[in-house]
Amino acid sequence: MNLERFTDYYNKKMRFNLHINKRLKAIEEYFLNEHAEIVSFMTKDSCYAYIVTYTGQHEDNSEEILEQLYYTLEHSFSSQNPYYISELETTVHKDAFARNIRRLFSQNVEYDDFTYELRNEVQYDANDETIYCELDFEEKFIDYITGERRRKSLGTIKITFDLKNKKFITSEAPNDRSHKNILEYFEMQGYTIKPIYVLKRSLTIRNKNFTDFSPTTLLIINLLLHTLPSMGYRITLDSINFTNIDSHDIQRMTLNGTNLLSSNEVLQRIHNGDTVHTLKITLNIISNRDGTQVNYGATFKIDLKGRLAFIFGDSDDNEARNREICIDIQNSIMKLIYEATTVQTGVRLINENLPKPKSLNEILSTIKSDLSELVDNTDDKIALKKYFVDNYAIS
């Protein structure tokens, strides 16, 4: 990549961007990690000026440097922070487990198209029984024209082994392939890690479900209206995605707004038997920490289509809190899937809180009936009835 192309890309990427400071930080880290240069940028202009000066001083490598900066801006930072959560099975003592992870990443790891390098030391918390580390990765592909392996993406992925809760969590990288690849690498090393596919496991609910409601919809209604509130979470549903492959009309719909569970569109989708695939929610919980009440909040998506994923916004960067939320919700989902009363409770919650919206004809019939009671004159009653028959086919 030459300077002209990079300049055009840089100006577009940094224009009116809410995350400029984080992008500047990413470039600072690039120069520190790759070139041992300690720099600090206050503005995008000072950053660009430094890049121009540095590449001018290193003309032989300037195009490679600019390409690496491009990948740093394009792939290593995202406004979304996905968390993939899997079940972990192990009988290895926590101390030995931590030693094994340190040994694995004592040197660079190559697996398929990815190369991983430990960014900092592996962090081991013996009390919480967690092993955590950050890995810089490079993904390559084969150029079938030249036969050369070329860089496809760069980024950072965070991994956590939570031995107390028996979870394996990957986060940070917007590159979905990196999450899948690192999981497969650990499986090849003999670790027992099981990704969670909610739609597949919801077959357990389907086998018990003799209602017209979708199994995943019953699952989510239980979660939103009963399970999470009982854990102290206050919930706002920001958006929800429905799918109905049997529908002859709209098969897929995403609904956004406030008070979504009260909107006729959402209520109609629920009662049509549509399947919930993705939802975006805001959680708030007040916790007591050292005698002080602290209000925690987070907004994220729950993606049920493939492997269970929680996608946090860029501002929600509290790693420990995000992991706690993921584990709470994942455990709740798994419990609901296998609980005998999930269908019954879901139906009750829908009947009590989410009534089927009236059709237009039902609404008009109610209006006609109410108006008829207000009219005493026989001729007026006949005229009113004729009006509804002629205009709305309601007798």
Phi, psi and omega per residue, in radians:
M1 nan 2.237 3.123
N2 -1.550 3.007 -3.044
L3 -1.150 -0.618 -3.120
E4 -1.098 -0.816 3.129
R5 -1.147 -0.721 3.139
F6 -1.120 -0.711 -3.135
T7 -1.057 -0.769 3.120
D8 -1.084 -0.775 3.126
Y9 -1.122 -0.806 -3.097
Y10 -1.045 -0.790 -3.116
N11 -1.108 -0.678 3.119
K12 -1.223 -0.694 -3.076
K13 -1.215 -0.573 -3.037
M14 -1.738 0.082 -3.112
R15 -1.450 2.170 3.080
F16 0.874 0.683 -3.081
N17 -1.714 2.255 -3.122
L18 -1.223 -0.271 -3.035
H19 -1.967 0.482 -3.099
I20 -1.016 -0.762 -3.091
N21 -1.060 -0.667 3.120
K22 -1.247 -0.587 3.086
R23 -1.198 -0.685 3.074
L24 -1.088 -0.694 3.107
K25 -1.112 -0.675 3.122
A26 -1.106 -0.667 3.118
I27 -1.217 -0.682 3.066
E28 -1.011 -0.786 -3.130
E29 -1.157 -0.607 3.098
Y30 -1.062 -0.855 -3.114
F31 -1.152 -0.572 3.113
L32 -1.231 -0.816 -3.054
N33 -1.322 -0.625 -3.039
E34 -1.658 -0.486 -3.031
H35 -2.280 0.106 3.116
A36 0.980 0.597 3.120
E37 -1.840 2.134 3.113
I38 -1.612 1.942 -3.089
V39 -2.337 2.792 3.088
S40 -2.505 2.254 -3.079
F41 -2.025 2.228 3.104
M42 -1.617 -0.482 -3.107
T43 -2.385 2.835 3.100
K44 -1.179 -0.503 3.137
D45 -1.222 -0.731 3.118
S46 -1.160 -0.599 3.096
C47 -1.136 -0.824 -3.132
Y48 -1.092 -0.721 -3.141
A49 -1.067 -0.684 3.129
Y50 -1.160 -0.716 3.135
I51 -1.064 -0.775 3.134
V52 -1.076 -0.796 -3.131
T53 -1.125 -0.789 -3.071
Y54 -1.146 -0.784 3.141
T55 -1.190 -0.525 3.068
G56 -1.161 -0.558 3.123
Q57 -1.418 -0.240 -3.132
H58 -2.263 1.054 -3.029
E59 -1.049 -0.602 -3.098
D60 -1.105 -0.531 -3.100
N61 -1.962 0.190 -2.987
S62 -1.069 -0.741 -3.104
E63 -1.167 -0.667 3.103
E64 -1.161 -0.704 3.115
I65 -1.092 -0.784 -3.134
L66 -1.132 -0.635 3.108
E67 -1.166 -0.708 3.107
Q68 -1.147 -0.651 3.085
L69 -1.152 -0.650 3.078
Y70 -1.039 -0.842 -3.130
Y71 -1.160 -0.573 3.092
T72 -1.089 -0.779 -3.130
L73 -1.296 -0.606 -3.006
E74 -1.475 -0.645 -2.950
H75 -2.062 -0.497 -3.046
S76 -1.450 -0.173 3.132
F77 -2.270 2.369 3.109
S78 -2.467 2.637 3.093
S79 -1.359 -0.060 3.068
Q80 -2.074 2.549 -3.076
N81 -2.208 1.664 -3.087
P82 -1.401 2.487 3.018
Y83 -2.099 2.095 3.036
Y84 -1.809 2.236 -3.067
I85 -2.061 2.298 -3.125
S86 -2.286 2.804 3.097
E87 -1.502 2.449 -3.094
L88 -2.068 2.288 3.070
E89 -2.054 2.161 3.113
T90 -2.785 2.582 3.030
T91 -2.022 0.105 -3.119
V92 -1.279 2.403 3.113
H93 -1.087 2.560 -3.035
K94 -1.021 -0.656 3.141
D95 -1.145 -0.767 3.128
A96 -1.176 -0.634 3.124
F97 -1.072 -0.799 3.135
A98 -1.094 -0.714 3.111
R99 -1.088 -0.680 -3.135
N100 -1.119 -0.715 3.134
I101 -1.165 -0.714 3.100
R102 -1.084 -0.683 3.140
R103 -1.152 -0.728 -3.119
L104 -1.019 -0.692 -3.049
F105 -1.855 0.401 3.046
S106 -1.212 -0.300 3.018
Q107 -2.482 2.948 -3.103
N108 -1.037 2.522 -3.137
V109 -1.972 2.265 3.058
E110 -2.010 2.262 3.093
Y111 -2.569 2.105 -3.056
D112 0.938 -2.135 -3.064
D113 -1.602 0.081 -3.031
F114 -1.978 2.527 2.960
T115 -2.139 2.292 -3.100
Y116 -2.029 2.425 3.084
E117 -2.310 2.276 -3.131
L118 -1.140 2.184 -3.103
R119 -1.374 -0.862 3.113
N120 -2.254 -3.041 3.106
E121 -1.162 2.598 3.007
V122 -1.169 2.236 -3.123
Q123 -1.690 2.248 -3.107
Y124 -2.193 2.098 3.093
D125 -1.914 1.818 -3.064
A126 -1.179 -0.538 -3.131
N127 -1.240 -0.839 3.130
D128 -1.435 -0.182 -3.131
E129 1.023 0.838 3.105
T130 -2.124 2.481 3.018
I131 -2.098 2.174 -2.987
Y132 -2.353 2.444 3.039
C133 -2.720 2.811 3.084
E134 -1.983 2.321 -3.108
L135 -2.115 2.224 2.950
D136 -1.437 2.344 -3.127
F137 -2.202 2.701 3.017
E138 -2.266 2.238 3.105
E139 -1.869 2.353 -3.141
K140 -2.168 2.848 3.064
F141 -2.454 2.831 3.137
I142 -1.624 2.135 3.033
D143 -1.372 1.894 -3.020
Y144 -1.268 -0.188 3.069
I145 -1.416 -0.806 -3.109
T146 -1.701 -0.307 -3.082
G147 1.377 0.079 -3.100
E148 -1.583 2.656 3.010
R149 -1.509 2.161 -3.085
R150 -2.108 2.686 -3.133
R151 -1.225 2.358 3.096
K152 -1.881 -0.704 3.132
S153 -2.786 2.772 3.030
L154 -2.227 2.724 3.085
G155 3.081 -3.039 3.105
T156 -2.260 2.375 3.076
I157 -2.195 2.399 3.104
K158 -1.806 2.396 3.120
I159 -2.211 2.493 3.134
T160 -2.363 2.217 2.941
F161 -1.777 1.969 3.115
D162 -1.792 1.686 -3.040
L163 -1.290 -0.513 -3.133
K164 -1.173 -0.735 -3.119
N165 -1.696 -0.002 3.129
K166 1.000 0.922 -3.139
K167 -2.247 2.583 2.965
F168 -2.088 2.152 -3.039
I169 -2.208 2.284 2.993
T170 -2.031 2.528 -3.077
S171 -2.632 3.105 3.018
E172 1.481 -0.978 -2.980
A173 -1.224 2.201 3.045
P174 -1.297 -0.225 3.137
N175 -1.375 1.826 -3.091
D176 -1.051 -0.568 -3.094
R177 -1.111 -0.565 -3.137
S178 -1.159 -0.649 3.119
H179 -1.125 -0.749 -3.137
K180 -1.204 -0.698 -3.080
N181 -1.171 -0.777 -3.095
I182 -1.195 -0.579 3.074
L183 -1.126 -0.781 3.137
E184 -1.139 -0.584 3.101
Y185 -1.093 -0.806 3.135
F186 -1.129 -0.637 3.084
E187 -1.088 -0.690 3.104
M188 -1.140 -0.444 3.121
Q189 -1.488 0.034 3.067
G190 1.738 0.077 3.115
Y191 -1.411 2.450 3.132
T192 -1.694 1.780 -3.104
I193 -2.208 2.239 -3.081
K194 -2.099 1.896 3.055
P195 -1.070 2.691 -3.094
I196 -1.865 2.090 3.083
Y197 -1.951 1.767 -3.019
V198 -1.117 -0.728 -3.096
L199 -1.083 -0.654 3.105
K200 -1.197 -0.775 -3.097
R201 -1.250 -0.389 3.130
S202 -1.206 -0.131 3.017
L203 -1.021 -0.507 3.085
T204 -1.053 -0.719 3.090
I205 -1.214 -0.725 -3.095
R206 -1.007 -0.661 -3.123
N207 -1.178 -0.349 3.111
K208 -1.807 -0.024 -2.976
N209 -1.684 1.909 3.100
F210 -1.940 0.468 3.119
T211 -1.880 3.101 3.102
D212 -1.533 -0.030 -3.095
F213 -1.511 2.579 3.101
S214 -1.195 2.498 3.112
P215 -1.009 -0.762 -3.123
T216 -1.222 -0.544 3.086
T217 -1.160 -0.757 3.070
L218 -1.055 -0.679 3.121
L219 -1.081 -0.853 -3.087
I220 -1.199 -0.658 3.108
I221 -1.102 -0.742 3.041
N222 -0.997 -0.782 -3.078
L223 -1.127 -0.826 -3.029
L224 -1.334 -0.669 -3.005
L225 -1.708 -0.229 -3.092
H226 -2.299 -1.057 -2.960
T227 -1.108 -0.964 -3.091
L228 -1.160 -0.746 3.060
P229 -1.025 -0.618 3.138
S230 -1.205 -0.315 3.101
M231 -1.592 0.007 3.096
G232 1.727 0.028 3.136
Y233 -1.446 2.390 2.951
R234 -1.728 2.294 -2.920
I235 -2.121 2.395 2.959
T236 -2.177 2.187 3.087
L237 -1.536 2.033 -3.069
D238 -1.621 -0.626 3.087
S239 -2.773 2.761 -3.129
I240 -2.608 2.459 -3.112
N241 -2.008 2.221 3.116
F242 -2.008 2.618 3.021
T243 -2.380 2.455 3.041
N244 -2.480 1.702 -3.058
I245 -1.234 -0.277 -3.140
D246 -1.549 -0.110 -3.086
S247 -1.317 2.447 3.062
H248 -1.529 -0.170 -3.130
D249 -1.785 -2.168 -3.133
I250 -1.342 2.098 -3.102
Q251 -1.560 -0.470 -3.091
R252 -2.364 2.358 -3.116
M253 -2.604 2.359 3.017
T254 -1.963 2.223 -3.095
L255 -2.023 2.323 -3.141
N256 -2.172 2.769 3.059
G257 2.455 -2.931 3.125
T258 -1.843 2.696 -3.124
N259 0.885 0.797 -3.039
L260 -1.062 -0.637 -3.100
L261 -1.244 -0.087 3.062
S262 -1.818 -0.109 -3.073
S263 -1.374 2.520 -3.122
N264 -1.082 -0.603 -3.120
E265 -1.093 -0.795 3.139
V266 -1.189 -0.769 3.139
L267 -1.050 -0.718 -3.137
Q268 -1.142 -0.712 3.120
R269 -1.103 -0.712 3.121
I270 -1.082 -0.814 -3.082
H271 -1.343 -0.259 3.036
N272 -1.373 -0.175 -3.098
G273 1.488 0.317 3.137
D274 -1.195 2.687 -3.081
T275 -1.711 2.288 3.042
V276 -1.399 2.231 3.118
H277 -1.944 -0.685 -3.092
T278 -2.488 2.458 3.039
L279 -2.493 2.589 3.102
K280 -2.001 2.183 -3.087
I281 -2.305 2.730 3.010
T282 -1.993 2.209 3.134
L283 -1.940 2.479 2.986
N284 -2.343 2.434 3.083
I285 -2.550 2.429 3.101
I286 -1.760 2.093 -3.109
S287 -2.027 2.611 3.055
N288 -1.657 2.011 3.112
R289 -2.139 1.981 3.127
D290 0.969 0.696 3.097
G291 1.430 0.009 -3.133
T292 -1.988 2.360 3.101
Q293 -1.421 2.196 -3.124
V294 -2.109 2.261 3.139
N295 -1.669 1.983 3.101
Y296 -1.779 2.449 3.093
G297 -2.468 2.648 3.105
A298 -2.734 2.507 3.057
T299 -2.052 2.290 -3.080
F300 -2.793 2.875 3.058
K301 -1.774 2.548 2.964
I302 -1.944 2.049 -3.107
D303 -1.798 2.024 -3.082
L304 -1.763 -0.057 -2.996
K305 -1.205 -0.791 -3.131
G306 -2.008 -2.295 3.022
R307 -1.124 2.484 -3.109
L308 -1.037 2.157 -3.113
A309 -2.372 2.509 3.034
F310 -2.045 2.142 -3.040
I311 -1.963 1.825 -3.114
F312 -1.539 2.709 3.018
G313 -1.298 2.908 -3.081
D314 -1.084 -0.547 -3.084
S315 -1.310 -0.292 -3.123
D316 -1.613 1.335 -3.002
D317 -1.946 0.371 3.067
N318 -1.460 1.739 -2.987
E319 -1.040 -0.823 -3.086
A320 -1.139 -0.754 -3.133
R321 -1.162 -0.731 3.130
N322 -1.080 -0.723 3.109
R323 -1.096 -0.701 3.138
E324 -1.082 -0.754 3.117
I325 -1.105 -0.794 3.141
C326 -1.024 -0.793 -3.106
I327 -1.163 -0.743 3.117
D328 -1.010 -0.841 -3.066
I329 -1.266 -0.706 3.123
Q330 -1.083 -0.773 3.104
N331 -1.080 -0.689 3.140
S332 -1.144 -0.731 3.127
I333 -1.090 -0.793 -3.118
M334 -1.127 -0.683 3.119
K335 -1.120 -0.738 -3.139
L336 -1.144 -0.629 -3.128
I337 -1.061 -0.691 -3.035
Y338 -1.780 -0.010 -3.136
E339 -1.382 2.394 -3.043
A340 -1.194 -0.441 -3.023
T341 -1.700 0.114 -3.050
T342 -1.057 -0.797 -3.128
V343 -1.125 -0.844 -3.116
Q344 -1.054 -0.789 -3.136
T345 -1.163 -0.710 3.125
G346 -1.069 -0.764 3.119
V347 -1.108 -0.742 3.126
R348 -1.088 -0.767 -3.136
L349 -1.109 -0.673 3.113
I350 -1.164 -0.798 -3.120
N351 -1.110 -0.628 -3.094
E352 -1.409 -0.573 -2.973
N353 -2.076 -0.376 -2.995
L354 -2.274 1.206 -3.089
P355 -1.182 2.626 3.103
K356 -1.148 2.254 -3.125
P357 -1.168 2.570 3.127
K358 -1.251 2.550 3.059
S359 -1.309 2.925 3.133
L360 -1.053 -0.720 3.133
N361 -1.111 -0.673 3.116
E362 -1.150 -0.696 3.117
I363 -1.134 -0.788 -3.136
L364 -1.139 -0.648 3.111
S365 -1.104 -0.685 3.108
T366 -1.137 -0.763 3.117
I367 -1.073 -0.775 -3.138
K368 -1.063 -0.760 -3.128
S369 -1.127 -0.747 -3.142
D370 -1.129 -0.721 3.133
L371 -1.151 -0.653 -3.127
S372 -1.085 -0.617 3.135
E373 -1.249 -0.418 -3.132
L374 -1.483 -0.285 -3.085
V375 -1.748 2.223 -3.136
D376 -1.734 -0.575 -3.065
N377 -1.208 2.294 -3.094
T378 -1.096 -0.752 3.140
D379 -1.090 -0.674 3.118
D380 -1.160 -0.653 3.109
K381 -1.105 -0.731 3.132
I382 -1.130 -0.747 -3.141
A383 -1.118 -0.692 3.132
L384 -1.126 -0.776 3.134
K385 -1.101 -0.750 3.133
K386 -1.085 -0.662 -3.137
Y387 -1.056 -0.816 -3.112
F388 -1.231 -0.598 3.095
V389 -1.165 -0.786 -3.084
D390 -1.212 -0.634 -3.011
N391 -1.716 -0.513 -3.047
Y392 -2.281 0.093 3.123
A393 0.983 0.672 3.111
I394 -2.004 2.075 -3.108
S395 -1.700 nan nan
